[in-house]
Amino acid sequence: MGQEDIATIASHKEDAIKIIRQRIGTKILGISTHNQQEIEEANQLDIDYIGLGAYRQTTTKKDATIGGQELIEIAKLSKHPVGIIGGVKIDDTFPEHIKYRVIGSGLYE
């Protein structure tokens, strides 16, 4: 879920995640993060993973803040598995602490 999506459910992220968990049960729940502060907030939440990005410019979100290699370092702060998102290409490789990579519409650019 995106940060904006969570904010529409409840004003506090913890409350929003509790509501979502009640609705989805044991299904996998992840949230998008973009910086160190959001990772630290996510560490306090009952979620299964974080998406961290954007790694590079994408065709779908022109206004995304690009984190590049800085994301790789701040990913180490997450207590949840991390998936790098946003502009990831099929031939990108990441260190072991990056558990997943989401390859999107930028694949063929």
TALIN-V921575 format. One record per helix or strand of 3 or more residues. SS is the DSSP state (a for helix, b for strand). FROM is the first residue (numbers start at 0). TO is the last residue. If there is no record, write none. Layout:
ss=SS from=FROM to=TO
ss=SS from=FROM to=TO
//
This chain:
ss=a from=2 to=8
ss=a from=12 to=23
ss=b from=29 to=32
ss=a from=35 to=41
ss=b from=48 to=52
ss=a from=68 to=76
ss=b from=80 to=87
ss=b from=99 to=102
ss=a from=104 to=107
//
